[in-house]
Structures are given as structure tokens and as C-alpha cells.
Amino acid sequence: MTKENKVDAATGASFKKENIVKTENTPSPWPGPKGMIPVTSGRADDANVHNRAYLDNILVEMRLIDSVEPDLTTEIFGRKYASPLTLAAVSHLNKVLDDPSRQPMQEKVRAAKNMHVLNWIGMESNEDYEEIVKDAGDTIRIVKPFADHKKIIDELQLAEKLGAVAVGMDIDHVPGDNGKYDVVDGIPLGPISFNDLEKYVKATNLPFVAKGVLSVQDAVKAYQAGAKAIVVSHHHGRVPFGVPPLKVLPAIKDALSDTGMTIFVDGSLMTGYDAYKALALGADVILIGRGILSELLNDGQKATEAKIELLNEQLSQMMMYTCVKNTKSFDPSVLHFN
Ligand SMILES: Cc1cc2nc3c(=O)[nH]c(=O)nc-3n(C[C@H](O)[C@H](O)[C@H](O)COP(=O)(O)O)c2cc1C
């Protein structure tokens, strides 16, 4: 067997490195250059598969007597929003369409603002970020774990200056799939120590969010480092065989009880029904990424607003079926695990 060959754990057969299922070979439903918008393999190592299976096996009972139309208003970092649904950080979108008149990043910002929901912005240069938020409502800026710590601090501090309501880091974007620190758009990323995290938290007066927490261990470390919030997430399946965020959420919620930490959750939450399950399991707020991507890229701002409305309606419907009157009174005991 050459160095390039590996052994399949299930069958014992050897196969070449180039035959290992890589997402480059998976047809993409998204526009733009290959790899710009992630595509998942749909195989066992694809954490999105497990997200979907886990979500689809959570069923709800009905509690209709005394149920009323719910109030979706949600407070996040002391500010009021129309809904607990927020628009996740999805970067590179201004580079994926052939139509030069379209700017999906700005369209997303405006859709969020019009619908009174919080918007997240991820990897963008400081110049692009400044351009995108010109017309923005409330924004959380997520900075990559760059190897260059000065770049991190610059991006955090510019976001604060431009009026972000919170900043943070996607701590789950350290490893690349070659087993080394990842490199994105030619920019090297690096490790994050506890001391680094403390340093980033202290570099800003804004609440700091650790995005990409998938264990009680990281949740507690993020809290101890001074973060005010976490996103329970595996960043659309960066980690092979990643456990569904909803599966680890209750233990994380328990570990952070009485800390005042805000718990955001994402991961294949494509409908208001999916979002309901995450909220019932203890999420304070939801991030929707790929759930709005088709509408945003194909049809722009208005279609994105219509999708947010549909997601809110689905969430409201489920809350009404289960006697949940507002976003502070979700109850996991309505859930049944198949
Ligand atoms: C095209 C694309 C770009 C993304 N870019 C970022 C980013 O720059 N920073 C970040 O923290 N997360 C980024 N994400 C991850 C999302 O914020 C979110 O965690 C992930 O997609 C899971 O949510 P979903 O299942 O609702 O899509 C990106 C996701 C997509 C699809």
C-alpha cells in the first residue's frame, strides 16, 4: 500500500486518497466558484446529516387549553427584537453572483433591519465590513481566529467604532481539513489559547461572543475568559462526525445556569419548527444561515424578508400548539425523542 492509500474502517479495503469522499466532488446547489459556499458530502462524516436526523426525530405533544397567540419579541444584550431568529454570519456572498448590480451582503443587512431582527457578519475585510454596515441595523461582527492577533484586535475595535452591538470569534475555525491551521483567502488562522480569548474579550467594551462551542468544556472556558455569550454550533459541519448542537445544548445550558450567559444556537435550522426545537431545548436565540440563503441569492432582500416572516409564522404556530406564550417560557417537556 502506498502512502497515499488508506484503509476503509468498515470494509478493510484500501482506497486512494483522491477517492476519499471530499465535498469538491459533491454537486453544489449554490452559485459562485467551487468551495465558496460550503457543500456537504451527505455521508456519515458529514455532521449536517446528524443534525437533520436528530432534529427530525424530535416530536412535540400538543397543549392547547389556555394557549394564545404568542409574543415573539426577544431581548438580546438589552435590546428588543421582533423575534428570536437572527441572520447568521455568511461571508463571501458579494463574490458569488454573476450580476454585478447585486450585493447580497447589503441585501441581507437591509432585510434584517426591515424585519427588526439581529444580523451577524463574519469574515470580511475591514473595508468591506465598513461598506456593508453603512445601511445596517443591529449587527454582531464575528472575527476569524487569525494567526495575526493585531488583525483580530483591529477588526474587533473597528466593529465597535462602527456601532456593532456585540463582537466575537468563530473559535471553531482553527483547524483546516489538511490537519493544519486553516488558511482562508490566503490569510493564515491560528490557535486560540484561554489567555488569547481573555485578551480579545478585554480588547472591546462590547459583549463578546464565542461562536462554535460544542462542549461543556469550551462553554465553561468561554465564560471564564469573560465572554457574555456563546453560539452552540459546529459552523455547518466543519468538524467531521460533529455531534448535533441540539444534542449537547441541554448539558451546556445546565453548566452555564446562573452565569447570565446568552446561548445562541445554529446548525441546519431550516424552518421555524426546527428553531422551536432549539428554543425548547434551551437556546435563547437562533441563528439562521443556509435557511435564508436560497431566497437571498436567488431573489434578494424582499424574498429574504418573506422567508423571515415564514420562519416566524412557523415558530409562532408551534408555540401556540404547545401553549408557549412568549420567548421566555419554552418548556422542553413538550418534546418527545423518537
Ligand atoms: C457561505 C457561508 C459563509 C459563512 N461564513 C462564516 C463566517 O465568516 N464566520 C462565521 O462565524 N460563520 C460563517 N458561516 C457559518 C454560519 O454562521 C453558521 O454557523 C452555519 O452556516 C450553521 O448555520 P446554518 O446551518 O443555519 O447554515 C458561514 C456559513 C456559510 C453557509
PDBQT file of the ligand as one rigid body, heavy atoms in Angstrom, charges set to zero:
ROOT
HETATM    1  C1  LIG A 401     -21.381  30.735   2.850  1.00  0.00    +0.000 C 
HETATM    2  C2  LIG A 401     -21.179  30.712   4.315  1.00  0.00    +0.000 A 
HETATM    3  C3  LIG A 401     -20.225  31.548   4.872  1.00  0.00    +0.000 A 
HETATM    4  C4  LIG A 401     -20.029  31.563   6.263  1.00  0.00    +0.000 A 
HETATM    5  N1  LIG A 401     -19.117  32.423   6.777  1.00  0.00    +0.000 NA
HETATM    6  C5  LIG A 401     -18.963  32.494   8.133  1.00  0.00    +0.000 A 
HETATM    7  C6  LIG A 401     -18.046  33.430   8.702  1.00  0.00    +0.000 A 
HETATM    8  O1  LIG A 401     -17.359  34.175   8.026  1.00  0.00    +0.000 OA
HETATM    9  N2  LIG A 401     -17.954  33.462  10.058  1.00  0.00    +0.000 N 
HETATM   10  C7  LIG A 401     -18.700  32.644  10.856  1.00  0.00    +0.000 A 
HETATM   11  O2  LIG A 401     -18.599  32.720  12.081  1.00  0.00    +0.000 OA
HETATM   12  N3  LIG A 401     -19.558  31.738  10.329  1.00  0.00    +0.000 NA
HETATM   13  C8  LIG A 401     -19.707  31.649   8.999  1.00  0.00    +0.000 A 
HETATM   14  N4  LIG A 401     -20.585  30.743   8.459  1.00  0.00    +0.000 N 
HETATM   15  C9  LIG A 401     -21.280  29.808   9.376  1.00  0.00    +0.000 C 
HETATM   16  C10 LIG A 401     -22.668  30.287   9.761  1.00  0.00    +0.000 C 
HETATM   17  O3  LIG A 401     -22.615  31.479  10.507  1.00  0.00    +0.000 OA
HETATM   18  C11 LIG A 401     -23.417  29.214  10.580  1.00  0.00    +0.000 C 
HETATM   19  O4  LIG A 401     -22.697  28.979  11.791  1.00  0.00    +0.000 OA
HETATM   20  C12 LIG A 401     -23.547  27.893   9.847  1.00  0.00    +0.000 C 
HETATM   21  O5  LIG A 401     -23.843  28.073   8.489  1.00  0.00    +0.000 OA
HETATM   22  C13 LIG A 401     -24.610  26.996  10.501  1.00  0.00    +0.000 C 
HETATM   23  O6  LIG A 401     -25.879  27.547  10.387  1.00  0.00    +0.000 OA
HETATM   24  P1  LIG A 401     -26.919  27.023   9.262  1.00  0.00    +0.000 P 
HETATM   25  O7  LIG A 401     -26.989  25.545   9.420  1.00  0.00    +0.000 OA
HETATM   26  O8  LIG A 401     -28.192  27.738   9.603  1.00  0.00    +0.000 OA
HETATM   27  O9  LIG A 401     -26.359  27.402   7.927  1.00  0.00    +0.000 OA
HETATM   28  C14 LIG A 401     -20.797  30.712   7.096  1.00  0.00    +0.000 A 
HETATM   29  C15 LIG A 401     -21.765  29.882   6.514  1.00  0.00    +0.000 A 
HETATM   30  C16 LIG A 401     -21.967  29.870   5.161  1.00  0.00    +0.000 A 
HETATM   31  C17 LIG A 401     -23.030  28.974   4.595  1.00  0.00    +0.000 C 
ENDROOT
TORSDOF 0
